[in-house]
Amino acid sequence: MTTTAQPTATTARHRSVGVAHTRVEGRDKVTGAARYASEQPFADLAHGWLVLSTAARGRIRAIGEEAVRAMPGVLAVLHSGNAPRVMTDYVSLLGPPDPTNALFQHDRVPHIGWPVALVVAETPEQAREAAEALVVEYEVEPHDVAFHADRPDSYVPDDGNAVLTKGDLEAELAASAVVLDATYTTPEQHHSAMEPHAATARWDGGRLDVLDANQGAMWVADELAKMFSLDPSSVRVRSEHIGGAFGSKGLRPHQVAAVMAATVLQRPVRVALTRRQTFAVTGYRSPTAQRMRLGADPDGRLRAFGHEALNLTSTLRPFVETSAALGRVLYDARAHHTAHRLVDVDMPTPTWMRAPGEAPGSFAVESALDELAERLGMDPIALRARNEPTVGPLSGLPFSSRDLLGCFEEGARRFGWAERDPRPRLRREGRWLLGTGTAAATYPSGAAPSTASVTAEADGTFTVRISAADVGTGARTALTLIAAEALEVEPERVAVRIGDSDFGPAWVAGGSMGTRSWALAVTSAAAELRGRLALGDGEIPPEGITAHTDTAGLLAELAKKERHSFGAQFAEVAVDPATGEIRVRRMLGIFAAGRIINPLTARSQLVGGMVWGLSMALHEEAVRDPASGSHIGADLAGYHVAANADVPVIEADWIEDPVPDDPVGLKGIGEIGIVGVAAAISNAVWHATGVRHRDLPLRPDRVLRAEEARTGA
Amino acid sequence: MAPATASAITLTINGEHHTLTVDHRTSLLDALRERLDLTGTKKGCDQGQCGACTVLVDGRRIVSCLQLAVAAEGRAVTTIEGVADGEGLHPVQQAFLDLDGFQCGYCTPGQICSALAVLDEHAAGWPSAATDDIRPEAGPPELTPEEIGERMSGNLCRCGAYVSIVQAVARAAENTTGSAAGGTTKEPAA
C-alpha cells in the first residue's frame, strides 16, 4: 500500500493529492539557489556577535566596553547598561515570552550561556575578535544543575493538565497479579538543526524588516512588535527557506539582538549564532525521570496505569515536558494516574523539541509495556490489543479515527513478527546477538485558526498566500497539491507563497498542526474563490480576483473528539556483547495518519522521524559539567546525532485512515515518526541480550556494564 | 610597520576568476558566502564537524570552513553553483531531487559535492571502512548501501534523509559517466 488518496470524480481529472510530487522548491535546493536566513546580501550590512555568560549564576559586575569599542571595525557594544528597553508583559500565539529573549534588561545571570552583550562590527571577523576580547566580570553565586529522580524540591506545575487521575492506583496495584514498578530516564537533548539560527534586521521606509528562518513568520513578527511596542503593521518578518527547526526556531535572542542593533545603528545588522551558541540559547529537551507503575490481571488486562514524569526547568519559567500525556491516549485501566512534576535549576529554559512529551514519554511507557508482557508471558502486541480502548481513557470522548491495531497487524505481517521466538538471547550471528522489538506510537492531530488568500490571476494561474513555514516538511508542496485539488486545476498552475508575515495570521509549523491548519484555510479560501468565479462573467481583471478566509469559525464547529495519529514501530538490532556496540539492522514503521497528501515527502518525514528515534536511542546525550554548569563538547562532535552509516534501511508506510468528520481528512505526520522508536530499539536490545535498559542513550558502556552484571563478572 | 592583516587574492570559483582583498582570518567558506555572494555553500558548524560546507578543490572534497581563503589561491574551487550544466542538472542533483534525498535542504549542497567526490574516489579504487577487500588489485568494490553510507558519513543530515541520500548516490552512480567531480582523483590518498 503506498497511498491512501480517495480520488473523487473531480480530482480524477487533475489528480494532485495522493500522487508523489518532488518538492516545488527542490531545484533551488539542489542547485544552491535557495537562500536561507543569513544569505540575502545588503549593502552596508553590519555583523553582530553575541557574548554569552561564562558564569552559571550571579550578577554582571563590569563589562570592559571601552577597550573593545576601540578595536578595528567595532560599531557598538550593547549590554544591560545601554540596550533599548523592551516589553515582556505580553502573551504571544504560544503563551508568555521566553525570558531569554528579553536581552540586556538587567544585570542578573540566571544560567550559563545567558546573553550578556552584543558586539557589532563591520565584518564578521572583526565582530568575533571583539566579542572574544570583551572582558565581563561576574559576581558569581553557587549554582545547581543537578537533575535526578529523587530531588526533594520537585513540585507539581500550576497547569490544569499536569495531573489527571481516575480510580485508586494503590488499590488496583495491590489487586494485580503482575506488577511492574520501574524508573526510566532520558538525557538532555538538543535540536541541532543543520542551519544555525540567524537573522538580519533593518529599518526600511519606516518598517522593521527581518529576514529570518523560523517556524512561523507571523508568530515572530507579532512577538517583535509587542516586545518593541511597535504597530503590528510596521513589522515584517520573512522566512522563505528554513534549514531545519524541530521546535527551536521561534523568537530567540538573535532576532531581538539584530533588531536592537539595527535600531541603534540605523543600518542593517545580521546576528548569526555559532553552533556552540545554539546549544546555549535556542532551547533543548529537558532530561526526564519517569516512574512507571503497571498492574495487570493474568490475561493482561491493565488494572493500574501509573506514570509520573519529572523534568527540569529554569528558575525563569516553568516548562513542562508532557511525557505522561501519551498514556492518556494509548491505554485504559481501572486506575489511571498520570502526573508531571518539575524541578527548578540554574539552567537555560527548555522548550519544545520534536514530539515534545511523546518522544521521552513513549520510551518509558512502551518499554514498560514490553517488560510487563515479558512478565505475563504474553506477546507484546497481544498485550496492547488486550488494552485497546474504545473511547478516550480519561476523556470518555470518541476517537475521530483510531487504527493502532491495524498498524500492528500490517507491521507484524511485513516485519515477520509471527516467526519471532519471544525468548531472549537465542539468536546469534558471529559476534552479534540479534533481537527484535516493537512499540506503539501516537501523537495528537490538532489544528489552529489560520488565514489564507487565493487569487485567480488574469493569466489563468492561481496564487496562494499564507504565512505558513516549510521547515523541510514539504509543506509548500503539500499546500500546492491541496490547493490544486480544491481548485480542480493542475498543480503547475498554482503558486504557493509562504513565510511572510504580511500574508496574515496563521498557525506555526509545530505540534504536527501546521499542514492540517493551513490546508483548512487554503481549501476554504479556494472554495470561496470558486464560488465567486462561478458567479462572475469569466473575465479576470489585471489585479486578479482574491478570496480570503479565516478558519476560526470552521474549527469551532468541529466536534470535540480524541484526534490523534497512530503507529506501530518495529526494529531489529545486533548487539556485540564484547564491545557494547549496538547496530540497528532494520526498522519498519506503519502509520494511521489520515489522508497522505504527498507520498514522496510524507515517507521522507516519517523515516526522518524514525532516524530521530534511532538517534535518541543510541547517540544523543548532552553532558553537563556540574562544576561549571556548562556543556562538555557543545558541538556536533560532542553531541552525537545519527550519521549516515548509523542508519540502516528504514521503511515507513501507512494504512487507510479515513477521518469522516474532518474537512480535509488529514493528520499531522511531523512528529509521530519518532514516537516509540527508542522503546522498540531498547526492547529489541533486551530480546538480543536478555538485559533491560531503562536509561537512554544505550551507550556501549551501559551495554558492557549490563553484561558484567548478568555474568556476575 | 604592523604586519599586513589582509591580502589581495584571486580565487577561481566554478571557472571564474574573482580578485578580492580578504582578511587573513577569512575562511574559504566565509569568502564564498559573505564576499562573493555564493551562498549555496552552507555553514552548519564552522568547525569541520558537519560537512555542510563541502566544496571541491582541484576535484577533491574539503570542508571549506577549515580552509583559509588565502590558501585557496591558484586552485580550482567548485561549489554547488557550478555543478549543473546550465539548465541541465547533474545526475547527482537530479537523483537527489527525484528521490527526495533531502528535506530542509540545508545540508544538501554539501551532500551533493561530497557525492561527486565519492563517485570519483570509488571509481579510482579508493577503499572505505566498509570495504571487505582492500588490496589495491581488488579494484573498486561494489557500491553497496553500506559503502555509500560509510563514504557519505562526513555529511550530517539532521532531517534524517540518509535512506534516500544513499538511494540517490546509487542512482547517480548508474547515470554518471566520466569524472563526476571533474577533478584529478587518480589514486588513493597516501
Interface residues (C-beta under 8 A of the other chain):
Chain A: T22 R23 E25 G26 R27 D28 K29 V30 T31 G32 A33 A34 R35 Y36 S38 E39 P41 T123 P124 E125 Q126 E129 H191 S192 A193 M194 E195 P196 H241 I242 G243 G244 A245 F246 A272 T274 R275 V471 G472 T473 G474 L600 T601 R603 S604 Q605 V607 G608 G609 M610 V611 W612 S615 D635 L636 A637 V641 A642 A643 N644 A645 V647 V649 I650
Chain B: D23 R25 T26 D30 R33 E34 D37 L38 T39 G40 T41 K42 K43 G44 C45 D46 Q47 Q49 C50 A52 T79 I80 E81 V83 A84 L89 Q93 Q94 F96 L97 D98 D100 F102 Q103 C104 G105 Y106 C107 T108 P109 I112 A130 P145 E146 I148 G149 E150 M152 S153 N155 L156 C157 R158 C159 G160 A161 Y162 V163 S164 I165 V166
